[in-house]
Every structure is written in structure tokens, then in C-alpha cells.
């Protein structure tokens, strides 16, 4: 049975499709580890001769492209005969771009520019994949199984990614040559190629009776966008997500640069800390349901802002003038571990609120609209950081008494201030300050 076959949904076939889609998501996550995890792409770009500014740009392309092009991606997906076919074609294109990224060192002296261009194409194919992925899941994951399925899927791919990064950190050593990073990326590319098998083994399911019975005609692209723009709570919430991610999403890649360039951390320690970050996200995703149930989503949102600000302020204070030796690596790793747990809680909470605010009958466009702001904030956070680093606007070194600081630490302080500013926008989040009369499908 494959994606070309149209079959009627049954519980057995549905569960089989769920298993294959989870395997596919693990292959996707492990294949994209070099680009979604800041450490590997930063180390690779630096070895190619990229400046701090260009290095930060490499970490911004995937979320920025997803945010800017997600609505376009939905239109491209609609041109394919099935969601599986759209994913297969975009995955094949991603693998081709992946191979060119691995070959980037052979394009010197233009290797950095070549890397950025190919990463742009890779990121766009990922955007089309995101646009097709969730609609495909809806063809075989029933409403009753949706929460448990999404939990198992997220747990599985985060665990797979964390284990892969942990293994890479053990293999590459303190100062790996560039061919070693090329081999790790080539291994990730092969794993991504396995996704073709799992997606191709998922058939096209005929619409289920419950879906047909409860479905309503979906509005066209323009009408759907108009409805989303008319949903003021959704628009306000989208702007809030944009500002929050703009303030907070640059922390991890900037910390990687800080570890590498200022603290002199060995490369395997940097990758090990990255695997610790993924482990924190895994733990946060596992417990977030209980956390929201116990404290409520309002307190979770407030906690997210507080922890984000404290993490960045702590990173601002941590420096060689205060802590010597390897102890600082443990402290930075522990701080990022706390940050990653909080990030997972924020991710689930924001998605929950997003779904609650989506207008019934226009959920696909509403989610795409909100996610466009969400991912744009992520990408611009890293892009603006790269521009600030490249402009030389910040003093490379400065001091307060006996405490010395670098421009990386200055940016951590700026992040902390911006996160506190973003907290003022919580007034537009209905879960925190409910007001007005509008459709709100709470949890």
C-alpha cells in the first residue's frame, strides 16, 4: 500500500499511518538537526570563514523563511494531487539542497555566500513541507486520538534528535576538522532520505464519515485571509507572538557564539550543551500538560516571560571575570536547560491559545496566519542580532568596576529588557486578560 492508493479509513489503517508518520517526523527532525540546532550550523559556518553576523544569519533562515512564505506554501501544496506527494517532492528537493550544503567547502572563496543561498532554498522547501504536514495528519488522525498522537510524535522526534546530538558530541572531539562536520551532516541527510519511505507508505485516505458530516465549505485563499484579518483577538495575539519571539529566540544561537568565541569552549562541549537543550525541550513537552492543568495557562504565560528574562540576565552576568575554568560551561548548560524547558512550555501554550482563537471553518488559514507571525519573529530575532553584530554598534569589550563584559553579553541584557517589554503585550492575550465579545474556543 502506498500514497497513490486511495483507501477507506479504518482504525487499523489509521494507527498504522500514525506509526509511519511518527517515524517520518523522527527522520525529519534528525535530518534537520544541523539547521534547527544552532551549534552545528554555527560551527560549520565558522569553519567556512563566516563572520559572527553571517553565522547568525544561517540560524535565522529556516524560521524566517517559514514565517514569510508559509501562506505561499499553502497555495503550492494545493497544486499537488495529495499531501503525501507534496511532501515527497519537497523532501527530494531538500535532500538535493542538503548535498550542496555538505559540498559548500569546495566552493571557496564563495563558500559562505553559497551556503546562505542553498540554505534559503532548503528553508523554502521546508516551508512547503510544514504547509502539507498537518493537513495530511488530519486525514487519518481522529479528534479523539489527536492529543495523544501529537504528544507521542513530539516526544519521539525530540528524543531522536537529542540522542543524535549526544552521539555527535561524543564523536567529533574538541576541535573537529571540517570533514568531520561534513560526515555528520551527510549522516543526517541519509536519515532524512528515509522519510521518503515512510511518507510513501502512507496511503491517501478517503474522507472519513465524521469529517464529511461535520465539515463545512472551506473559504478560498483571499476570503480565508480576510476572515483571519477580521479576527481582532487573533491578530493581536499574532503580534504578541511576533514581539515575544523577536525578543527571545536569539538566545540559544547567541549563547553558542558566546561559548565558542568568548569563553573558548571545545566544540564537543558546545554540541553536548545543544543536546542538553533538546533534552530540556523533551522534558518540558512531557510535563507541560500537567503544568497547564495545575497552574492554568495564564500563570504559564507569566512564568515564560519571567524565566526568559532571568535566563538572559544570568547569561549577561556570566563571564570569565566572574567565573574561571570549566565551571562556567556547566552553569551555561544548566541555564539553557531551564530555558529549553520553558521554551517547550511556551510552545505548547501558544499553540493551544492559537487553536482556541481560530475562527471555526477557517482554522487552516487562521493557523497559517498566526504561525507566519510566530516564525517571522523567530527568524528576525536572529537576523537582527546578526545585523547588530556585523554593524559594530556595540563595544566589543567594556567593564563595570572589576567585571568585564563583551558585546555578546550586552545583547543578552538587551534581550532581557525586550522580553520584559513584550510582557506589556500580554493584555492582548485572552487567556491572560479576557475581554470583549468574540468567538473563543477555550480549552
Order of alpha helices (4+ residues) and beta strands (2+ residues): beta-alpha-alpha-alpha-alpha-alpha-alpha-alpha-alpha-beta-alpha-alpha-alpha-alpha-alpha-alpha-alpha-alpha-beta-beta-alpha
